[in-house]
Amino acid sequence: MNDEVNLPIVMIGGGGHASVLAEILLTQRREILAVISPDDVSQRTVFKGITILEKDEDILKFDKDKVLLVNGVGMMPKSGFKQKINEHFLSLGYQFETIIADSAFVSPFSKIETGAQILPMAIIQTGATVGRHSIINTGALVEHDCKIGAYNHIAPKATLCGQVETSENVYVGAGSIVIQGIYIGTGAIVGAGACLTKPLESDVVLYPPKATTSLMSSN
């Protein structure tokens, strides 16, 4: 986590991903001063008692030296929205907290860069690096000596075998498998359930095999 572990948090976003992050933080007894969301979040009980503000500009009410930001906006393929938000507030001098869920396993011999988010039950093995502002989602496995670039999203239950290397803005879909030693270029997408067995060039999408359904006659 960030060295300034006692600084309170301002959360950007009020959707599902933000809710998961908020629960992690509250479980760790971190103070969340405000949630920034233009949408109604009253049905999300995890935000009960937390100040809700509607505009990103409301963050400027908080001293950049006295809070840490958490970007709770989900990271969708090819969107770039999360990165745009981060870079805007970084340019204004704000810093982002690094989040590691208590139930995640993170090797002490791995490196987690600033702003990364490691969600519950994720596993980061020895020698691995997770780049800044990347998401390692629920139950994902990053094996030994992998190098995950900045602004990646490794979706739930994805498996990266040893020595996989990714560039920036890579999306590895839920339940997919990347075998050992594979390189994935900038902006590439590994579709949910796919198995990547050879390098993937920048901006290329690997689709999983199409599902087929067999219908048995009732006669």
C-alpha positions as CSV (number, residue, x, y, z in Angstrom):
1,M,0.0,0.0,0.0
2,N,0.9,3.6,-0.2
3,D,3.4,4.7,2.5
4,E,0.9,7.2,3.8
5,V,-1.4,4.4,5.0
6,N,-3.3,6.6,7.5
7,L,-4.5,9.2,5.0
8,P,-8.2,9.1,4.4
9,I,-9.7,8.1,1.0
10,V,-11.8,9.8,-1.6
11,M,-13.4,7.3,-3.9
12,I,-14.1,8.1,-7.5
13,G,-17.1,6.1,-8.8
14,G,-20.0,4.4,-7.1
15,G,-20.6,1.3,-9.1
16,G,-19.9,-2.4,-8.5
17,H,-16.1,-2.1,-8.7
18,A,-16.1,0.8,-6.3
19,S,-18.3,-1.1,-3.9
20,V,-15.8,-4.0,-3.8
21,L,-12.9,-1.6,-3.2
22,A,-14.9,0.3,-0.5
23,E,-15.6,-3.0,1.4
24,I,-11.9,-3.9,1.3
25,L,-11.0,-0.4,2.7
26,L,-13.6,-0.4,5.4
27,T,-12.6,-3.9,6.5
28,Q,-9.1,-2.6,6.8
29,R,-10.5,0.3,8.9
30,R,-9.6,2.9,6.4
31,E,-11.6,6.2,6.5
32,I,-13.5,7.0,3.3
33,L,-14.3,10.7,3.4
34,A,-16.4,10.8,0.2
35,V,-17.6,8.9,-2.8
36,I,-17.8,10.8,-6.1
37,S,-20.7,9.6,-8.2
38,P,-23.2,11.3,-10.4
39,D,-25.5,8.2,-10.1
40,D,-27.7,7.3,-7.2
41,V,-25.8,4.9,-4.9
42,S,-28.3,4.9,-2.1
43,Q,-29.0,1.2,-2.7
44,R,-25.4,0.2,-2.1
45,T,-25.3,-0.3,1.7
46,V,-21.5,-0.3,1.7
47,F,-21.6,3.5,1.2
48,K,-24.0,4.1,4.1
49,G,-22.9,7.0,6.2
50,I,-20.3,8.2,3.6
51,T,-20.7,11.6,2.0
52,I,-21.7,11.4,-1.7
53,L,-20.6,14.1,-4.1
54,E,-21.7,14.3,-7.7
55,K,-18.9,15.9,-9.7
56,D,-15.2,15.0,-10.2
57,E,-14.5,18.7,-9.6
58,D,-15.7,18.2,-6.0
59,I,-12.4,16.3,-5.4
60,L,-10.7,19.7,-5.5
61,K,-12.4,20.5,-2.2
62,F,-9.9,18.1,-0.6
63,D,-6.3,19.0,0.1
64,K,-4.1,16.9,-2.2
65,D,-1.6,16.4,0.6
66,K,-4.2,15.2,3.1
67,V,-6.1,12.5,1.1
68,L,-5.4,9.6,-1.2
69,L,-7.7,8.9,-4.2
70,V,-9.0,5.5,-5.2
71,N,-10.4,5.1,-8.7
72,G,-13.4,2.8,-8.4
73,V,-14.3,3.1,-12.1
74,G,-14.3,-0.3,-13.7
75,M,-11.7,-0.9,-16.5
76,M,-13.3,-1.9,-19.8
77,P,-11.4,-3.0,-22.9
78,K,-10.4,-0.1,-25.1
79,S,-12.1,2.5,-22.9
80,G,-9.2,4.5,-21.5
81,F,-11.6,6.3,-19.2
82,K,-10.0,5.1,-16.0
83,Q,-6.6,6.2,-17.2
84,K,-7.9,9.6,-18.3
85,I,-9.3,10.2,-14.8
86,N,-6.1,9.2,-13.1
87,E,-3.8,11.3,-15.3
88,H,-6.0,14.3,-14.8
89,F,-5.8,14.2,-11.0
90,L,-2.1,13.1,-11.0
91,S,-1.4,16.2,-13.0
92,L,-3.0,18.3,-10.2
93,G,-0.7,16.7,-7.6
94,Y,-3.1,14.1,-6.2
95,Q,-1.9,10.5,-5.4
96,F,-3.7,7.2,-5.7
97,E,-3.7,4.5,-3.0
98,T,-2.6,0.9,-3.7
99,I,-5.2,-1.6,-2.6
100,I,-4.5,-5.2,-1.6
101,A,-7.4,-7.3,-0.2
102,D,-6.7,-9.2,3.0
103,S,-7.7,-12.4,1.4
104,A,-5.3,-12.0,-1.6
105,F,-1.9,-13.7,-1.5
106,V,0.9,-11.4,-2.6
107,S,4.4,-12.8,-2.4
108,P,6.8,-10.6,-0.4
109,F,9.1,-11.2,-3.3
110,S,6.8,-9.6,-5.8
111,K,6.4,-5.9,-6.7
112,I,3.1,-4.1,-6.6
113,E,3.3,-0.6,-8.2
114,T,1.4,2.5,-7.0
115,G,-2.3,2.6,-7.6
116,A,-2.6,-1.1,-8.4
117,Q,-5.7,-2.9,-7.0
118,I,-5.4,-6.6,-5.9
119,L,-8.9,-8.0,-5.2
120,P,-10.0,-10.8,-2.9
121,M,-8.5,-14.3,-3.5
122,A,-6.1,-13.1,-6.1
123,I,-2.7,-14.6,-6.1
124,I,0.6,-12.8,-7.0
125,Q,3.5,-15.2,-7.0
126,T,7.2,-14.6,-6.3
127,G,9.1,-12.5,-8.8
128,A,6.0,-11.0,-10.4
129,T,5.4,-7.3,-11.0
130,V,2.0,-5.6,-11.2
131,G,2.2,-2.3,-13.0
132,R,0.8,1.0,-11.8
133,H,-3.0,1.3,-11.7
134,S,-3.6,-2.2,-12.9
135,I,-6.5,-4.4,-11.6
136,I,-5.9,-8.0,-10.6
137,N,-9.5,-9.0,-10.1
138,T,-11.2,-11.6,-7.9
139,G,-9.5,-15.0,-7.9
140,A,-7.0,-14.2,-10.7
141,L,-3.6,-16.0,-10.7
142,V,-0.4,-14.2,-11.7
143,E,2.3,-16.8,-11.6
144,H,6.0,-16.4,-10.9
145,D,8.1,-13.8,-12.8
146,C,5.2,-12.3,-14.7
147,K,5.5,-8.7,-15.6
148,I,2.1,-6.9,-15.8
149,G,2.2,-3.5,-17.4
150,A,0.3,-0.3,-16.4
151,Y,-3.4,0.0,-16.7
152,N,-4.0,-3.7,-17.2
153,H,-7.2,-5.5,-16.2
154,I,-6.7,-9.2,-15.3
155,A,-10.3,-10.3,-14.9
156,P,-11.8,-12.7,-12.4
157,K,-10.3,-16.3,-12.5
158,A,-7.9,-15.5,-15.3
159,T,-4.6,-17.4,-15.1
160,L,-1.3,-16.1,-16.2
161,C,1.3,-18.8,-16.1
162,G,5.0,-18.1,-15.3
163,Q,7.0,-15.4,-17.1
164,V,4.1,-13.8,-19.0
165,E,4.7,-10.2,-19.9
166,T,2.1,-7.6,-20.8
167,S,2.4,-4.1,-22.1
168,E,0.1,-1.2,-21.2
169,N,-3.8,-1.3,-21.4
170,V,-4.0,-5.0,-21.8
171,Y,-7.3,-6.8,-20.9
172,V,-7.3,-10.4,-20.0
173,G,-10.8,-11.7,-19.8
174,A,-12.5,-13.8,-17.1
175,G,-11.5,-17.4,-17.0
176,S,-8.9,-17.1,-19.7
177,I,-5.5,-18.8,-19.7
178,V,-2.2,-17.4,-20.9
179,I,0.5,-20.0,-21.0
180,Q,4.1,-19.4,-19.8
181,G,6.5,-17.0,-21.5
182,I,3.9,-15.3,-23.7
183,Y,4.1,-11.5,-24.5
184,I,1.0,-9.5,-25.0
185,G,1.2,-6.1,-26.8
186,T,-0.3,-2.7,-25.9
187,G,-4.1,-2.6,-26.0
188,A,-4.5,-6.3,-26.8
189,I,-7.5,-8.2,-25.5
190,V,-7.7,-11.9,-24.5
191,G,-11.4,-12.7,-24.5
192,A,-13.1,-14.4,-21.6
193,G,-12.5,-18.1,-21.6
194,A,-9.8,-18.0,-24.3
195,C,-6.4,-19.8,-24.1
196,L,-3.5,-17.8,-25.4
197,T,-0.6,-20.0,-26.6
198,K,1.4,-17.6,-28.7
199,P,2.4,-13.9,-28.5
200,L,-0.4,-11.4,-29.1
201,E,0.4,-8.2,-31.0
202,S,-0.7,-4.8,-30.0
203,D,-4.5,-4.0,-30.4
204,V,-5.3,-7.6,-31.5
205,V,-8.3,-9.4,-29.9
206,L,-8.1,-13.1,-29.2
207,Y,-11.7,-14.5,-29.2
208,P,-12.5,-17.8,-27.4
209,P,-13.8,-20.7,-29.4
210,K,-17.5,-20.3,-30.1
211,A,-19.7,-22.3,-27.8
212,T,-21.8,-25.0,-29.4
213,T,-25.0,-26.5,-28.1
214,S,-26.2,-30.0,-28.9
215,L,-30.0,-30.4,-28.8
216,M,-31.1,-34.0,-28.2
217,S,-34.4,-35.1,-29.7
218,S,-37.0,-35.9,-27.2
219,N,-38.4,-38.6,-29.5
